[in-house]
């Protein structure tokens, strides 16, 4: 890019303090400008140094060179996943503390609400002062959820963006150094597909990866609390969640296989389209539009078939997610009542509140975590093949 065309508008996030970052106050000048008039290119902030492609690409390239050096010394196969972990792993793991606090608050809040409900039950032993404390604690939990949620998702998506930009920068540098032998092994369609499609998996995987360990921890905590409230009847409902775990793991492996098959057909389609566009003058001169159109249609139909299979599997795994918690509550209440016990409103409200709090993280986010982690692993393997070409 011509440096004379670059406008100078420093990004305020570089100098923003903790509160400004937490409440996104640094965005107010841009929002105010956008409210008063239509935004122009000059209104956009410059990219901060941490997000610059040159900086990110150099960092990942240094770590990749360490992997190549280790291969020469020990014979161990280089791993792009390990290189990415050394670049962004510590920062990403620290964000796990924020999401752990958020998800832990979702477990604590129903217990506080249960204590507040006890104040309104007949013959309650809860004093008015204690009820005020319960109400204040519930409000604090709501504030914590609001404050922790958006900074976490902003930060993890930013890390995903940095990983994507770093991999694209690394592939761009590699494409400029490919030998004639490597050019024969790596097609233009494959590189275009990697840089435009595969690397997007990083943006999605980082959002849900933490829930692969937070979800089980959260489920165990809720199981212990509900055991105290409902007794052994809680096991009937949690058996549904336990059965979903191996199913989600198997589906993750299946997603990986389907992603590899789909990517091959996508590479082939992009390669053929690039060749057709490059030789369009010859194709028009010899009237070859119909044969080449049939060829592209055949490749595309095969690719669509693989994508359809992937979406069918995704529907199969996400379908039970939306009914599992209702089934869990139904089984727990059914077993509890059938044992001859009287179900109190406080216990029922706490149980529903706890299960509702972990519904998304334990069922949906874990399933998406398995899916996108498997697809990201395939993406890393495909990028490695490209970088190992000499």
C-alpha positions as CSV (number, residue, x, y, z in Angstrom):
1,X,0.0,0.0,0.0
2,X,1.2,3.5,-0.9
3,X,2.1,5.1,2.5
4,X,1.1,8.6,1.1
5,X,-2.5,7.4,0.8
6,X,-2.7,6.2,4.4
7,X,-4.7,8.5,6.6
8,X,-3.7,9.3,10.1
9,X,-6.4,8.6,12.7
10,X,-4.9,7.0,15.9
11,X,-7.0,4.2,17.4
12,X,-8.2,5.3,20.9
13,X,-8.2,1.7,22.2
14,X,-4.4,1.9,22.3
15,X,-4.6,4.6,25.1
16,X,-7.9,3.6,26.6
17,X,-7.9,2.8,30.4
18,X,-9.5,-0.3,32.0
19,X,-13.0,1.3,32.5
20,X,-13.0,2.6,28.9
21,X,-12.1,-0.8,27.5
22,X,-14.7,-2.5,29.8
23,X,-17.6,-0.3,28.8
24,X,-16.4,0.4,25.3
25,X,-16.2,4.2,26.0
26,X,-13.4,4.6,23.5
27,X,-15.9,4.0,20.7
28,X,-18.1,7.0,21.6
29,X,-16.3,9.5,19.3
30,X,-16.9,7.2,16.3
31,X,-20.5,6.5,17.3
32,X,-21.1,10.2,17.7
33,X,-19.7,11.0,14.3
34,X,-21.8,8.2,12.7
35,X,-24.9,9.6,14.4
36,X,-24.3,13.1,13.0
37,X,-23.4,12.1,9.4
38,X,-22.4,9.2,7.2
39,X,-19.1,7.7,8.1
40,X,-16.2,8.2,5.6
41,X,-13.0,6.2,5.1
42,X,-11.0,9.0,7.0
43,X,-13.2,8.4,10.0
44,X,-12.0,4.9,10.5
45,X,-9.3,4.4,13.1
46,X,-5.9,3.1,12.1
47,X,-5.1,-0.5,12.9
48,X,-3.2,-0.8,16.2
49,X,0.2,-2.4,16.2
50,X,-1.1,-5.6,17.9
51,X,-3.5,-6.2,15.1
52,X,-1.2,-5.3,12.2
53,X,-0.7,-8.1,9.7
54,X,3.1,-7.4,9.5
55,X,3.5,-7.8,13.2
56,X,1.2,-10.8,13.5
57,X,2.8,-12.5,10.5
58,X,6.3,-12.0,11.9
59,X,5.3,-13.4,15.3
60,X,3.8,-16.6,13.8
61,X,6.6,-17.0,11.3
62,X,9.2,-17.0,14.2
63,X,7.2,-19.7,16.0
64,X,6.8,-21.7,12.8
65,X,10.6,-21.5,12.2
66,X,11.0,-23.0,15.7
67,X,8.8,-25.9,14.7
68,X,10.9,-26.5,11.6
69,X,14.1,-26.3,13.6
70,X,12.7,-28.8,16.1
71,X,11.8,-31.1,13.2
72,X,15.4,-31.1,12.0
73,X,16.8,-31.7,15.5
74,X,14.3,-34.3,16.8
75,X,12.4,-35.5,13.8
76,X,9.2,-34.4,15.3
77,X,6.5,-33.3,12.9
78,X,6.0,-29.5,13.0
79,X,2.6,-28.3,14.2
80,X,0.9,-25.0,13.3
81,X,-1.4,-25.5,16.2
82,X,1.5,-25.4,18.7
83,X,2.9,-22.3,16.9
84,X,-0.4,-20.6,17.3
85,X,-0.7,-21.7,20.9
86,X,2.7,-20.1,21.7
87,X,1.7,-16.9,20.0
88,X,-1.8,-16.4,21.4
89,X,-2.3,-19.2,24.0
90,X,-1.5,-17.2,27.2
91,X,-3.7,-14.3,26.3
92,X,-6.5,-16.7,25.4
93,X,-6.2,-18.7,28.6
94,X,-6.4,-15.6,30.7
95,X,-9.8,-14.8,29.1
96,X,-11.0,-18.1,30.5
97,X,-11.0,-16.4,33.9
98,X,-13.6,-13.9,32.7
99,X,-15.9,-16.4,31.2
100,X,-15.5,-18.6,34.3
101,X,-16.7,-15.7,36.4
102,X,-19.6,-15.1,34.1
103,X,-20.8,-18.7,34.0
104,X,-20.2,-19.1,37.8
105,X,-22.5,-16.1,38.3
106,X,-25.2,-17.9,36.4
107,X,-25.0,-20.7,38.9
108,X,-25.0,-18.4,42.0
109,X,-27.9,-16.1,40.9
110,X,-30.7,-18.8,41.0
111,X,-29.6,-19.7,44.6
112,X,-29.9,-16.0,45.6
113,X,-33.3,-15.8,43.9
114,X,-34.3,-19.0,45.8
115,X,-33.3,-17.3,49.1
116,X,-35.4,-14.2,48.1
117,X,-38.4,-16.4,47.3
118,X,-38.2,-18.0,50.8
119,X,-38.9,-14.6,52.3
120,X,-42.3,-14.5,50.7
121,X,-43.3,-18.1,51.7
122,X,-45.6,-18.6,54.7
123,X,-43.8,-19.0,58.0
124,X,-40.5,-17.8,56.6
125,X,-37.5,-17.4,58.9
126,X,-35.9,-14.9,56.5
127,X,-35.7,-11.4,58.0
128,X,-36.4,-8.3,55.9
129,X,-32.7,-7.3,56.2
130,X,-31.7,-10.6,54.7
131,X,-34.2,-10.3,51.9
132,X,-32.7,-6.9,51.0
133,X,-29.3,-8.5,50.9
134,X,-30.6,-11.3,48.7
135,X,-32.1,-8.7,46.3
136,X,-28.9,-6.6,46.3
137,X,-26.9,-9.7,45.5
138,X,-29.2,-10.6,42.7
139,X,-28.7,-7.1,41.2
140,X,-25.0,-7.4,41.6
141,X,-25.0,-10.7,39.7
142,X,-27.0,-9.1,36.9
143,X,-24.4,-6.3,36.7
144,X,-21.5,-8.8,36.6
145,X,-23.2,-10.7,33.8
146,X,-23.6,-7.5,31.8
147,X,-20.1,-6.3,32.4
148,X,-18.3,-9.6,31.8
149,X,-20.2,-10.8,28.7
150,X,-19.3,-8.3,26.1
151,X,-15.6,-7.7,26.9
152,X,-15.1,-11.5,26.8
153,X,-16.6,-11.9,23.4
154,X,-14.9,-8.9,22.0
155,X,-11.5,-10.1,23.3
156,X,-11.9,-13.7,22.0
157,X,-13.1,-12.6,18.6
158,X,-10.2,-10.2,18.4
159,X,-7.8,-13.1,19.2
160,X,-9.5,-15.2,16.5
161,X,-9.1,-12.3,14.1
162,X,-5.4,-12.0,15.0
163,X,-4.9,-15.8,14.4
164,X,-6.7,-15.5,11.0
165,X,-4.6,-12.5,9.9
166,X,-1.4,-14.1,11.1
167,X,-2.1,-17.3,9.1
168,X,-3.0,-15.3,6.0
169,X,0.2,-13.2,6.3
170,X,2.2,-16.4,6.6
171,X,0.6,-18.0,3.6
172,X,1.1,-14.8,1.5
173,X,4.8,-14.8,2.3
174,X,5.0,-18.5,1.6
175,X,3.2,-18.1,-1.8
176,X,5.9,-15.7,-2.9
177,X,8.7,-18.2,-2.2
178,X,7.2,-21.4,-3.7
179,X,9.5,-23.3,-5.9
180,X,8.4,-24.8,-9.3
181,X,8.0,-28.2,-7.6
182,X,5.8,-26.7,-4.9
183,X,3.8,-24.9,-7.5
184,X,3.0,-28.2,-9.1
185,X,1.8,-29.6,-5.7
186,X,-0.2,-26.5,-4.6
187,X,-2.9,-25.0,-6.8
188,X,-4.0,-21.4,-6.9
189,X,-7.5,-22.6,-5.9
190,X,-6.2,-24.3,-2.8
191,X,-4.4,-21.1,-1.6
192,X,-7.5,-18.9,-2.4
193,X,-9.8,-21.3,-0.5
194,X,-7.4,-21.4,2.5
195,X,-7.2,-17.6,2.7
196,X,-10.9,-16.9,2.1
197,X,-12.7,-19.8,3.7
198,X,-10.7,-22.1,5.9
199,X,-9.1,-19.4,8.1
200,X,-12.5,-18.1,9.1
201,X,-12.8,-21.2,11.4
202,X,-10.4,-19.4,13.8
203,X,-12.9,-16.6,14.4
204,X,-15.6,-19.2,15.3
205,X,-13.6,-21.7,17.3
206,X,-12.1,-19.3,19.8
207,X,-15.6,-18.3,21.0
208,X,-16.6,-21.8,22.1
209,X,-13.4,-23.5,22.9
210,X,-13.4,-22.4,26.6
211,X,-16.8,-24.0,27.1
212,X,-15.4,-27.4,26.5
213,X,-14.0,-27.3,30.1
214,X,-16.3,-24.7,31.6
215,X,-19.4,-26.6,30.6
216,X,-18.6,-29.9,32.5
217,X,-17.4,-27.9,35.6
218,X,-20.6,-25.9,35.5
219,X,-22.7,-29.1,35.1
220,X,-20.9,-30.8,38.1
221,X,-21.6,-27.7,40.3
222,X,-25.3,-27.7,39.4
223,X,-25.5,-31.4,40.0
224,X,-24.1,-31.0,43.5
225,X,-26.5,-28.2,44.3
226,X,-29.6,-30.0,42.9
227,X,-28.6,-33.1,44.8
228,X,-28.9,-31.1,48.0
229,X,-32.3,-29.7,46.8
230,X,-33.9,-32.7,45.2
231,X,-31.8,-35.7,46.2
232,X,-31.1,-38.7,44.0
233,X,-33.9,-37.7,41.6
234,X,-31.5,-35.3,39.9
235,X,-29.5,-38.3,38.4
236,X,-32.5,-39.2,36.2
237,X,-32.3,-35.9,34.5
238,X,-28.5,-35.6,34.3
239,X,-28.3,-39.0,32.6
240,X,-29.6,-37.2,29.5
241,X,-26.7,-34.8,29.6
242,X,-24.1,-37.5,30.2
243,X,-25.4,-39.4,27.2
244,X,-25.0,-36.3,25.0
245,X,-21.2,-36.0,25.8
246,X,-19.9,-39.0,23.8
247,X,-22.4,-38.2,21.0
248,X,-21.0,-34.7,20.7
249,X,-17.4,-36.0,20.7
250,X,-18.2,-38.5,17.9
251,X,-20.0,-35.8,16.0
252,X,-16.9,-33.6,16.2
253,X,-14.8,-36.3,14.6
254,X,-17.4,-36.8,11.9
255,X,-17.4,-33.0,11.2
256,X,-13.6,-33.2,10.8
257,X,-14.0,-36.0,8.1
258,X,-16.7,-34.1,6.3
259,X,-14.8,-30.9,6.4
260,X,-11.8,-32.5,4.7
261,X,-13.9,-34.0,2.0
262,X,-15.7,-30.7,1.4
263,X,-12.5,-28.7,1.3
264,X,-11.0,-30.9,-1.5
265,X,-14.0,-30.3,-3.7
266,X,-14.0,-26.6,-3.0
267,X,-10.3,-26.4,-3.9
268,X,-11.0,-28.2,-7.2
269,X,-14.0,-25.9,-8.0
270,X,-11.9,-22.7,-7.3
271,X,-9.0,-24.1,-9.4
272,X,-11.2,-24.8,-12.4
273,X,-13.0,-21.4,-12.1
274,X,-9.6,-19.6,-12.1
275,X,-8.4,-21.6,-15.2
276,X,-11.7,-20.8,-17.0
277,X,-11.5,-17.1,-16.2
278,X,-7.8,-17.0,-17.3
279,X,-8.6,-18.8,-20.6
280,X,-12.0,-17.2,-21.3
281,X,-10.9,-15.8,-24.6
282,X,-10.0,-19.2,-25.9
283,X,-13.1,-20.8,-24.5
284,X,-15.3,-18.2,-26.3
285,X,-13.4,-18.6,-29.6
286,X,-13.9,-22.4,-29.7
287,X,-17.4,-22.3,-28.3
288,X,-16.5,-24.4,-25.3
289,X,-18.9,-22.7,-22.9
290,X,-21.3,-25.7,-22.6
291,X,-18.6,-28.4,-21.8
292,X,-16.9,-26.2,-19.2
293,X,-20.2,-25.1,-17.7
294,X,-21.1,-28.8,-17.3
295,X,-17.8,-29.5,-15.7
296,X,-18.2,-26.7,-13.1
297,X,-21.8,-27.8,-12.4
298,X,-20.6,-31.3,-11.8
299,X,-17.9,-30.2,-9.4
300,X,-20.3,-27.8,-7.6
301,X,-23.0,-30.4,-7.3
302,X,-20.5,-32.8,-5.6
303,X,-19.4,-30.0,-3.3
304,X,-23.0,-29.2,-2.4
305,X,-23.7,-32.8,-1.6
306,X,-20.8,-32.8,0.9
307,X,-22.1,-29.5,2.4
308,X,-25.6,-30.9,2.7
309,X,-24.3,-34.0,4.5
310,X,-22.4,-31.7,6.9
311,X,-25.5,-29.6,7.6
312,X,-27.6,-32.8,8.1
313,X,-25.2,-34.0,10.8
314,X,-25.2,-30.5,12.3
315,X,-29.0,-30.5,12.5
316,X,-28.8,-34.0,14.1
317,X,-26.5,-32.9,16.8
318,X,-28.1,-29.5,17.5
319,X,-31.7,-30.8,17.5
320,X,-31.5,-32.5,20.9
321,X,-29.9,-29.4,22.3
322,X,-33.1,-27.5,22.2
323,X,-35.2,-30.2,24.0
324,X,-32.6,-31.7,26.3
325,X,-33.1,-29.3,29.2
326,X,-36.9,-29.6,29.1
327,X,-36.4,-33.4,29.2
328,X,-34.0,-33.1,32.1
329,X,-36.5,-31.0,34.1
330,X,-39.3,-33.4,33.3
331,X,-37.4,-36.5,34.4
332,X,-36.2,-34.9,37.6
333,X,-39.6,-33.7,38.6
334,X,-41.2,-37.0,37.6
335,X,-38.8,-39.2,39.6
336,X,-39.0,-36.8,42.6
337,X,-42.8,-36.9,42.7
338,X,-43.0,-40.6,42.1
339,X,-40.8,-41.2,45.2
340,X,-43.7,-39.7,47.3
341,X,-42.0,-36.4,48.1
342,X,-43.7,-33.0,48.1
343,X,-42.1,-30.6,45.6
344,X,-41.7,-27.1,47.0
345,X,-41.9,-24.0,44.9
346,X,-38.5,-22.8,46.1
347,X,-36.7,-26.1,45.1
348,X,-38.5,-26.1,41.7
349,X,-37.6,-22.5,41.0
350,X,-34.0,-23.0,41.9
351,X,-33.8,-26.2,39.8
352,X,-35.3,-24.5,36.7
353,X,-33.2,-21.4,37.2
354,X,-29.9,-23.4,37.5
355,X,-30.7,-25.6,34.5
356,X,-31.8,-22.5,32.4
357,X,-28.5,-20.8,33.4
358,X,-26.4,-23.7,32.0
359,X,-28.7,-24.7,29.1
360,X,-26.7,-22.8,26.4
361,X,-23.2,-23.4,27.7
362,X,-23.6,-27.1,28.6
363,X,-25.6,-28.2,25.5
364,X,-25.2,-25.7,22.6
365,X,-21.8,-24.2,23.2
366,X,-20.1,-27.6,23.9
367,X,-21.6,-29.0,20.7
368,X,-20.3,-26.0,18.8
369,X,-17.0,-26.2,20.5
370,X,-16.5,-29.8,19.3
371,X,-17.6,-28.9,15.8
372,X,-15.4,-25.8,15.3
373,X,-12.4,-27.3,17.1
374,X,-12.5,-30.2,14.7
375,X,-12.9,-27.9,11.7
376,X,-10.0,-25.7,13.0
377,X,-7.8,-28.8,13.3
378,X,-8.5,-29.6,9.7
379,X,-7.8,-26.0,8.7
380,X,-4.4,-26.1,10.5
381,X,-3.5,-29.4,8.8
382,X,-4.3,-28.0,5.4
383,X,-2.2,-24.8,6.1
384,X,0.7,-27.0,7.3
385,X,0.6,-29.0,4.0
386,X,0.9,-25.7,2.1
387,X,3.8,-24.4,4.3
388,X,5.7,-27.7,4.1
389,X,5.8,-27.5,0.4
390,X,9.3,-26.6,-0.8
